[in-house]
Amino acid sequence: MSDISETHPEHRLQLGLDTFGDITVDASGTPITHAKSIRNVVEQAVLADELGLDIFAVGEHHRADFAVAAPEVVLAAIAGRTSRIRLGSAVTVLSSDDPVRVYERFATLDALSQGRADIILGRGSFTESFPLFGYDLADYELLFEEKIALFAELVKEQPVTWSGRTRAALTAQPVYPPTESGSLTTWVGVGGSPESVVRAARYGFPLLLAIIGGEPLRFAPYVDLFKRALAQFERALLPVGAHSPGHIAATDAQARDELWPPYSVMQQRIGAERGWPPMTREQFDREAGPDGALFVGAPETVATKIVKVARGLGLSRFDLKYSNGTMSHEQLLESIRLYGSEVAPMVREQLAASAE
């Protein structure tokens, strides 16, 4: 038997869950409050921890259809109810935040969770936070470039000297609290920009691919680019992860029929803002098929698809975005239960078998 850790790193695939705290509905179909949605997210995370899943990540948004605007606060509540699962953002919109405050908040979360904090830095696919916090969208690229450069200095946990155009300069400035491990686990979320891939490599951050449409394996060139860029910057190989939407039920038909109505409404709402045409059921079924980006179906179907993508892209982490529009809390809990109790064991067994 070969050395699995060297020749087949995918056997250590971390399996996580992502949510944006979507506003869901109750048994009568009435939307629940933002407050109740946030409390439900905590309960969903507790179940994920009990099932032995690796990561629970919460997105940041500032709009009516998503409840979570302050992921670190929600994650801190989850930290007090869980014992082992890693807790992270999905993503933190660094462009419209202050890197020092972001570091301080996640370092505090790391302390409260006894070293379980993760952060995914991103520019965000929604732009509501820019006018909300007084930033000009014309500075979209500059804001992220400068702020990720500063954050890369902050995570070294040494006095920081930095200057730029988007915030006050720092000179030999210590920032607190330090983490007990000396390092805050930091990823960069990328939606498909080669420049973003290279930037992650330049600063030495692992890469998290947001795969929300099309053939997941089309991202293979981005993984290759990341590896080449790491070599160019004389950095060691770093993990690559992926995030994709999905839903799990007892059968493929049930999973698709449960997901389609809220998913299509969500796509239509967001699409109207961005000029997308409405999604058809045919398009949805194609995305839910073996070569699409939706991980929808019975446990075996979803497990097979995760293994295929993990092998094809050489992933170290896969996060299922299990919340998709107004699906009920009970449906989400069942999807999480199946993911943790049936999908995860199948994925781990198949990857371990291929490594022998």
C-alpha positions as CSV (number, residue, x, y, z in Angstrom):
1,M,0.0,0.0,0.0
2,S,1.3,3.4,-0.9
3,D,1.7,6.4,1.4
4,I,-1.8,7.9,1.2
5,S,-0.8,11.3,2.6
6,E,1.7,11.8,-0.1
7,T,0.1,10.3,-3.2
8,H,-3.6,10.8,-2.5
9,P,-4.2,14.0,-0.5
10,E,-7.9,14.0,-1.5
11,H,-8.5,11.2,1.1
12,R,-8.4,13.9,3.7
13,L,-11.2,15.9,2.0
14,Q,-12.9,18.2,4.5
15,L,-16.7,18.2,4.1
16,G,-18.5,21.4,5.1
17,L,-21.7,23.3,4.9
18,D,-22.4,26.9,3.8
19,T,-25.4,29.1,4.4
20,F,-26.3,32.7,3.8
21,G,-29.1,32.5,6.4
22,D,-31.8,32.6,3.7
23,I,-35.2,33.8,4.8
24,T,-37.2,30.6,4.9
25,V,-40.9,29.8,5.4
26,D,-43.0,28.1,8.1
27,A,-45.4,25.2,7.6
28,S,-48.0,27.5,6.2
29,G,-45.6,29.0,3.6
30,T,-45.3,32.3,5.5
31,P,-41.8,33.8,5.6
32,I,-40.3,33.7,9.1
33,T,-38.5,36.6,10.6
34,H,-34.9,37.5,10.2
35,A,-34.4,36.8,13.9
36,K,-35.9,33.3,13.7
37,S,-33.9,32.6,10.6
38,I,-30.7,33.4,12.5
39,R,-31.6,31.2,15.4
40,N,-32.4,28.4,12.9
41,V,-28.9,28.7,11.5
42,V,-27.5,28.1,14.9
43,E,-29.6,24.9,15.3
44,Q,-28.5,23.7,11.8
45,A,-24.8,24.2,12.8
46,V,-25.3,22.3,16.0
47,L,-26.7,19.3,14.0
48,A,-23.7,19.5,11.6
49,D,-21.4,19.3,14.6
50,E,-23.2,16.4,16.1
51,L,-22.9,14.5,12.7
52,G,-19.2,15.0,12.6
53,L,-19.0,17.3,9.6
54,D,-15.8,19.4,9.3
55,I,-16.8,23.0,8.6
56,F,-19.8,25.2,9.0
57,A,-19.5,28.6,7.2
58,V,-21.9,31.6,7.2
59,G,-22.1,34.2,4.5
60,E,-22.3,38.0,4.9
61,H,-25.1,39.9,3.1
62,H,-27.0,43.2,3.7
63,R,-30.3,42.6,1.9
64,A,-33.8,41.5,2.7
65,D,-33.6,37.8,1.5
66,F,-30.6,36.8,3.6
67,A,-30.7,37.2,7.4
68,V,-27.0,37.2,8.3
69,A,-25.2,40.6,8.2
70,A,-22.7,39.8,11.0
71,P,-21.4,36.3,10.5
72,E,-18.9,36.5,13.4
73,V,-21.7,37.1,15.9
74,V,-23.6,34.1,14.6
75,L,-20.5,31.9,14.6
76,A,-19.7,33.0,18.2
77,A,-23.1,31.8,19.2
78,I,-22.5,28.5,17.4
79,A,-19.1,28.2,19.1
80,G,-20.8,28.1,22.4
81,R,-23.1,25.2,21.3
82,T,-20.5,23.1,19.5
83,S,-17.2,21.3,20.3
84,R,-15.3,20.3,17.2
85,I,-16.7,21.7,13.9
86,R,-14.6,24.5,12.3
87,L,-16.5,27.8,12.0
88,G,-16.0,30.2,9.1
89,S,-17.3,32.9,6.8
90,A,-18.6,32.4,3.3
91,V,-17.5,35.0,2.4
92,T,-16.3,38.0,4.4
93,V,-16.7,41.0,2.0
94,L,-13.3,42.5,2.8
95,S,-13.6,45.3,0.3
96,S,-16.2,47.1,2.3
97,D,-14.9,46.3,5.7
98,D,-11.8,47.3,7.7
99,P,-9.1,44.6,7.6
100,V,-8.0,45.3,11.2
101,R,-11.5,44.9,12.5
102,V,-12.0,41.8,10.5
103,Y,-8.9,40.3,11.9
104,E,-9.8,41.3,15.5
105,R,-13.3,39.8,15.2
106,F,-12.1,36.5,13.8
107,A,-9.2,36.2,16.2
108,T,-11.8,36.7,19.0
109,L,-14.0,34.0,17.4
110,D,-10.9,31.8,17.3
111,A,-10.4,32.3,21.0
112,L,-14.0,31.6,21.9
113,S,-14.0,28.4,19.7
114,Q,-10.6,27.2,21.0
115,G,-8.9,27.5,17.6
116,R,-11.8,26.6,15.3
117,A,-12.1,29.8,13.3
118,D,-11.8,30.0,9.5
119,I,-12.2,33.0,7.3
120,I,-12.8,33.2,3.5
121,L,-12.0,36.6,2.1
122,G,-13.8,37.8,-1.0
123,R,-15.0,40.7,-3.0
124,G,-18.6,39.5,-2.7
125,S,-21.0,38.8,-5.5
126,F,-23.5,41.3,-4.1
127,T,-22.6,45.0,-3.8
128,E,-25.1,46.3,-1.2
129,S,-22.3,46.7,1.4
130,F,-20.5,49.3,-0.7
131,P,-23.0,52.2,-0.5
132,L,-24.1,51.0,2.9
133,F,-20.6,51.6,4.4
134,G,-19.7,54.6,2.2
135,Y,-17.5,53.0,-0.5
136,D,-17.5,53.8,-4.2
137,L,-18.0,50.9,-6.6
138,A,-15.6,52.6,-8.9
139,D,-12.9,51.6,-6.4
140,Y,-13.9,47.9,-6.4
141,E,-10.6,46.5,-7.5
142,L,-8.4,48.9,-5.6
143,L,-10.3,48.3,-2.3
144,F,-9.8,44.6,-2.4
145,E,-6.2,44.7,-3.6
146,E,-5.1,47.1,-0.8
147,K,-7.2,45.4,1.9
148,I,-6.0,41.9,1.2
149,A,-2.4,43.1,1.2
150,L,-3.0,44.6,4.6
151,F,-4.8,41.4,5.8
152,A,-1.8,39.3,4.7
153,E,0.3,41.4,7.0
154,L,-2.1,41.1,9.9
155,V,-2.3,37.3,9.9
156,K,1.5,37.2,10.5
157,E,0.6,38.5,14.0
158,Q,3.5,40.9,14.2
159,P,3.6,44.7,14.4
160,V,2.2,45.9,11.1
161,T,3.6,48.7,8.9
162,W,1.4,49.5,5.9
163,S,0.2,52.4,3.8
164,G,-2.3,52.8,1.0
165,R,-5.1,54.9,-0.4
166,T,-8.1,53.3,1.2
167,R,-7.5,53.6,4.9
168,A,-5.1,55.2,7.4
169,A,-1.5,54.0,7.4
170,L,-0.1,51.8,10.2
171,T,3.4,52.1,11.6
172,A,4.8,49.2,13.7
173,Q,1.2,48.7,15.0
174,P,0.4,45.7,17.1
175,V,-3.0,44.2,16.7
176,Y,-4.9,42.2,19.3
177,P,-5.9,39.6,20.2
178,P,-3.3,37.2,18.9
179,T,-4.4,33.6,18.2
180,E,-3.2,30.8,20.5
181,S,-1.9,28.9,17.4
182,G,-0.2,32.0,16.0
183,S,-2.1,31.7,12.7
184,L,-5.7,32.5,11.6
185,T,-6.8,30.0,8.9
186,T,-7.5,32.2,5.9
187,W,-8.8,31.3,2.4
188,V,-9.6,33.5,-0.6
189,G,-12.9,32.9,-2.4
190,V,-12.8,33.1,-6.2
191,G,-15.7,33.1,-8.7
192,G,-13.7,32.6,-11.9
193,S,-11.2,35.4,-12.3
194,P,-7.7,34.4,-13.2
195,E,-6.4,37.6,-11.5
196,S,-8.0,36.5,-8.2
197,V,-6.4,33.1,-8.4
198,V,-3.0,34.6,-8.9
199,R,-3.6,37.1,-6.1
200,A,-4.4,34.3,-3.6
201,A,-1.2,32.6,-4.6
202,R,0.8,35.8,-4.2
203,Y,-0.3,36.3,-0.7
204,G,-0.1,32.6,0.3
205,F,-3.7,31.9,0.9
206,P,-5.5,28.7,0.0
207,L,-8.1,28.9,-2.8
208,L,-11.8,28.3,-2.5
209,L,-13.6,28.1,-5.8
210,A,-17.3,29.2,-5.9
211,I,-18.8,26.8,-8.5
212,I,-22.4,27.8,-8.9
213,G,-23.1,27.0,-12.6
214,G,-21.8,24.9,-15.4
215,E,-19.4,22.0,-15.4
216,P,-17.4,21.9,-12.2
217,L,-14.3,20.4,-13.9
218,R,-14.0,23.4,-16.1
219,F,-12.3,25.0,-13.1
220,A,-9.3,22.6,-13.5
221,P,-7.3,25.3,-15.4
222,Y,-7.7,27.6,-12.4
223,V,-6.3,24.9,-10.1
224,D,-3.4,24.5,-12.5
225,L,-2.9,28.3,-12.6
226,F,-2.9,28.4,-8.8
227,K,-0.2,25.8,-8.6
228,R,1.9,27.5,-11.2
229,A,1.5,30.9,-9.5
230,L,2.5,29.3,-6.1
231,A,5.7,28.0,-7.8
232,Q,6.4,31.4,-9.4
233,F,6.1,33.1,-6.0
234,E,8.2,30.3,-4.4
235,R,5.5,29.2,-2.1
236,A,4.6,25.7,-1.0
237,L,1.5,24.0,-2.4
238,L,-1.7,25.1,-0.7
239,P,-5.1,23.5,-0.4
240,V,-7.9,24.1,-3.0
241,G,-11.5,23.9,-2.0
242,A,-14.9,24.3,-3.7
243,H,-18.3,25.6,-2.8
244,S,-21.5,24.5,-4.7
245,P,-25.2,24.7,-4.0
246,G,-27.3,21.5,-3.4
247,H,-29.9,19.6,-1.6
248,I,-30.3,16.0,-0.4
249,A,-33.4,14.0,0.1
250,A,-34.4,10.3,0.1
251,T,-34.5,10.1,-3.7
252,D,-33.2,12.1,-6.7
253,A,-36.8,13.0,-7.7
254,Q,-37.7,14.2,-4.2
255,A,-34.6,16.3,-3.9
256,R,-35.1,18.0,-7.2
257,D,-38.8,18.6,-6.7
258,E,-38.1,20.1,-3.2
259,L,-35.3,22.3,-4.5
260,W,-36.7,23.5,-7.8
261,P,-39.5,25.9,-6.7
262,P,-37.5,28.0,-4.1
263,Y,-34.3,27.8,-6.2
264,S,-36.1,29.1,-9.4
265,V,-37.7,31.9,-7.4
266,M,-34.3,32.9,-5.9
267,Q,-32.6,32.7,-9.3
268,Q,-35.4,34.8,-10.9
269,R,-35.1,37.5,-8.1
270,I,-31.4,37.8,-8.3
271,G,-31.4,37.4,-12.1
272,A,-33.8,40.4,-12.4
273,E,-31.3,42.5,-10.6
274,R,-28.5,41.4,-13.0
275,G,-30.2,41.0,-16.3
276,W,-30.3,37.2,-16.4
277,P,-33.2,35.4,-18.1
278,P,-35.4,33.2,-15.9
279,M,-34.1,29.7,-15.3
280,T,-36.1,26.9,-16.9
281,R,-36.8,23.5,-15.4
282,E,-34.7,21.9,-18.2
283,Q,-31.8,24.1,-17.3
284,F,-32.2,23.2,-13.6
285,D,-32.3,19.5,-14.3
286,R,-29.1,19.8,-16.5
287,E,-27.3,21.6,-13.6
288,A,-28.6,18.9,-11.2
289,G,-27.2,16.2,-13.6
290,P,-23.9,14.4,-13.4
291,D,-22.0,17.3,-15.1
292,G,-23.7,20.3,-13.5
293,A,-22.9,22.5,-10.6
294,L,-26.0,21.6,-8.4
295,F,-25.3,18.7,-6.0
296,V,-28.9,17.6,-5.8
297,G,-30.3,14.1,-5.2
298,A,-30.3,11.0,-3.0
299,P,-27.2,10.5,-0.8
300,E,-25.5,8.1,-3.3
301,T,-26.0,10.5,-6.2
302,V,-24.5,13.5,-4.3
303,A,-21.7,11.4,-2.9
304,T,-20.7,10.2,-6.3
305,K,-20.7,13.7,-7.7
306,I,-18.6,15.1,-4.8
307,V,-16.0,12.3,-5.3
308,K,-15.8,13.0,-9.0
309,V,-15.2,16.7,-8.5
310,A,-12.8,16.2,-5.6
311,R,-10.7,13.9,-7.7
312,G,-10.9,16.0,-10.8
313,L,-9.9,19.2,-9.1
314,G,-7.7,17.7,-6.4
315,L,-9.8,19.3,-3.7
316,S,-8.9,19.4,0.0
317,R,-12.3,20.8,1.0
318,F,-15.9,20.7,-0.4
319,D,-18.6,22.9,1.0
320,L,-22.3,22.3,0.2
321,K,-24.4,25.4,0.2
322,Y,-27.4,23.7,1.6
323,S,-29.7,26.8,2.0
324,N,-31.3,27.8,-1.3
325,G,-34.1,30.3,-1.0
326,T,-37.2,29.7,1.1
327,M,-36.8,26.0,1.8
328,S,-38.1,25.2,5.3
329,H,-36.0,24.7,8.4
330,E,-37.2,21.1,8.6
331,Q,-36.1,20.4,5.0
332,L,-32.7,21.9,5.6
333,L,-32.2,19.9,8.8
334,E,-33.1,16.7,6.8
335,S,-30.7,17.6,4.1
336,I,-27.9,18.2,6.7
337,R,-28.7,14.9,8.4
338,L,-28.4,13.0,5.1
339,Y,-25.2,14.9,4.2
340,G,-23.5,14.1,7.5
341,S,-24.8,10.5,8.1
342,E,-24.9,9.1,4.6
343,V,-23.1,11.3,2.1
344,A,-20.0,12.0,4.1
345,P,-19.3,8.3,5.0
346,M,-19.7,7.3,1.3
347,V,-17.4,10.0,0.1
348,R,-14.7,9.2,2.6
349,E,-15.0,5.5,1.9
350,Q,-14.7,6.0,-1.9
351,L,-11.7,8.3,-1.6
352,A,-9.9,6.1,0.9
353,A,-10.5,3.0,-1.4
354,S,-9.1,4.9,-4.4
355,A,-6.0,5.7,-2.3
356,E,-5.1,2.1,-1.6
